[in-house]
Amino acid sequence: MTDPEKEMEAFLSRFRRKLPPPGFKEQLLRRLEERRKLERAMTPAMWKIAFTCLALIVIFLVANVFINRTEGRHLSALLNIKPTTETGIVQEDILFIQAEIQELVSLEKSLQILKGLSNQKDEARKRSIKDYLNLLNMKEEFNGS
């Protein structure tokens, strides 16, 4: 038995190194370049389209903001609405709102008073029903039934 490495060297020594045909390197590189162009995900034309779409989206968003502001000014002028503050409440309406809040507080107090009266009436009814039932029980006991 011989060593496997020596055996492999002897086998390979029978073959001669052959040079590739002339122009093979250029032909191989050209084919690889063509294949790479065909398999490309984004071609230059697609990049131009994507950039144009992005630019149009930005233009439309900016135009939308401008149009909304202008439209708001036109509507407020048309309807004779006073501009609002940062809180969204017209300064002159604050006094009106405060008056309404006071009115709501007084209404809430009156509702609490009405609830108290209603509860008192309910308790009085319950007592009268209990008294009636007690009277019935007493009547039954008195009659012996």
C-alpha positions as CSV (number, residue, x, y, z in Angstrom):
1,M,0.0,0.0,0.0
2,T,1.1,3.5,-0.8
3,D,0.5,6.8,0.7
4,P,-2.8,8.4,-0.6
5,E,-1.1,11.8,-1.1
6,K,1.7,10.3,-3.3
7,E,-0.9,8.4,-5.3
8,M,-2.9,11.6,-5.9
9,E,0.2,13.4,-7.0
10,A,1.1,10.7,-9.5
11,F,-2.4,10.7,-10.9
12,L,-2.4,14.5,-11.3
13,S,1.0,14.6,-12.9
14,R,-0.4,12.7,-15.9
15,F,-2.4,15.8,-16.8
16,R,-0.9,18.8,-18.4
17,R,-1.9,22.4,-17.6
18,K,-3.8,23.7,-20.6
19,L,-4.1,27.5,-21.2
20,P,-7.5,28.9,-21.9
21,P,-8.2,29.9,-25.5
22,P,-7.4,33.5,-26.4
23,G,-10.2,36.0,-25.5
24,F,-11.8,33.6,-23.0
25,K,-11.3,36.1,-20.1
26,E,-13.0,39.0,-22.0
27,Q,-15.8,36.7,-23.1
28,L,-16.4,35.5,-19.6
29,L,-16.4,39.0,-18.1
30,R,-18.8,40.3,-20.8
31,R,-21.2,37.4,-20.1
32,L,-21.1,38.1,-16.4
33,E,-21.7,41.8,-16.9
34,E,-24.7,41.1,-19.2
35,R,-26.1,38.6,-16.6
36,R,-25.6,41.2,-13.8
37,K,-27.5,43.9,-15.8
38,L,-30.4,41.5,-16.4
39,E,-30.6,40.4,-12.8
40,R,-30.3,44.0,-11.4
41,A,-33.2,44.9,-9.0
42,M,-33.3,48.6,-9.8
43,T,-32.3,49.8,-13.2
44,P,-31.3,53.4,-13.7
45,A,-34.7,54.1,-15.3
46,M,-36.4,52.7,-12.2
47,W,-34.3,54.9,-9.9
48,K,-35.3,57.9,-11.9
49,I,-39.0,57.0,-11.6
50,A,-38.6,56.4,-7.8
51,F,-36.9,59.7,-7.3
52,T,-39.6,61.5,-9.3
53,C,-42.4,59.9,-7.3
54,L,-40.7,60.9,-4.0
55,A,-40.3,64.5,-5.2
56,L,-44.0,64.6,-6.2
57,I,-45.1,63.3,-2.9
58,V,-43.1,65.9,-1.0
59,I,-44.5,68.7,-3.3
60,F,-48.1,67.5,-2.8
61,L,-47.6,67.4,1.0
62,V,-46.2,70.9,1.1
63,A,-49.0,72.1,-1.2
64,N,-51.6,70.5,1.0
65,V,-50.3,72.4,4.1
66,F,-50.3,75.7,2.2
67,I,-53.8,75.0,0.8
68,N,-55.2,74.2,4.2
69,R,-53.9,77.4,5.7
70,T,-55.2,79.5,2.9
71,E,-58.6,77.8,2.9
72,G,-58.9,78.4,6.7
73,R,-58.2,82.1,6.2
74,H,-60.7,82.3,3.4
75,L,-63.4,80.5,5.3
76,S,-62.9,82.6,8.4
77,A,-63.1,85.7,6.3
78,L,-66.2,84.5,4.5
79,L,-68.1,83.4,7.6
80,N,-66.8,86.4,9.6
81,I,-65.3,84.1,12.3
82,K,-62.6,85.6,14.6
83,P,-59.3,83.8,14.6
84,T,-58.7,81.5,17.5
85,T,-55.9,81.5,20.0
86,E,-53.5,78.6,20.5
87,T,-56.0,76.9,22.8
88,G,-58.6,77.0,20.1
89,I,-61.0,79.3,22.1
90,V,-61.9,82.8,20.9
91,Q,-60.8,85.3,23.6
92,E,-64.2,87.0,23.7
93,D,-66.0,83.6,24.3
94,I,-64.0,82.9,27.5
95,L,-66.4,85.0,29.6
96,F,-69.4,83.2,28.1
97,I,-67.8,79.8,28.8
98,Q,-67.1,80.8,32.4
99,A,-70.7,81.9,32.9
100,E,-71.9,78.6,31.5
101,I,-69.6,76.7,33.9
102,Q,-71.1,78.6,36.8
103,E,-74.6,77.8,35.6
104,L,-73.6,74.1,35.3
105,V,-72.2,74.1,38.8
106,S,-75.5,75.5,40.2
107,L,-77.5,73.0,38.2
108,E,-75.3,70.2,39.6
109,K,-76.0,71.5,43.1
110,S,-79.8,71.6,42.5
111,L,-79.6,68.1,41.1
112,Q,-77.9,66.9,44.2
113,I,-80.7,68.6,46.3
114,L,-83.3,66.8,44.2
115,K,-81.6,63.5,44.6
116,G,-81.5,64.0,48.3
117,L,-85.3,64.8,48.4
118,S,-86.0,61.8,46.2
119,N,-84.0,59.6,48.5
120,Q,-86.0,60.9,51.5
121,K,-89.2,60.2,49.7
122,D,-88.1,56.7,48.8
123,E,-87.2,56.1,52.4
124,A,-90.5,57.4,53.6
125,R,-92.3,55.1,51.1
126,K,-90.3,52.1,52.3
127,R,-91.2,52.9,55.9
128,S,-94.9,53.2,55.1
129,I,-94.8,49.9,53.2
130,K,-93.0,48.3,56.2
131,D,-95.6,49.8,58.6
132,Y,-98.4,48.5,56.4
133,L,-96.9,45.0,56.3
134,N,-96.4,45.1,60.1
135,L,-100.0,46.1,60.5
136,L,-101.1,43.2,58.3
137,N,-98.9,40.8,60.4
138,M,-100.4,42.2,63.6
139,K,-103.9,41.8,62.2
140,E,-103.2,38.2,61.3
141,E,-101.8,37.5,64.7
142,F,-104.8,39.2,66.4
143,N,-107.2,37.2,64.2
144,G,-105.3,34.0,65.0
145,S,-104.6,33.0,61.4
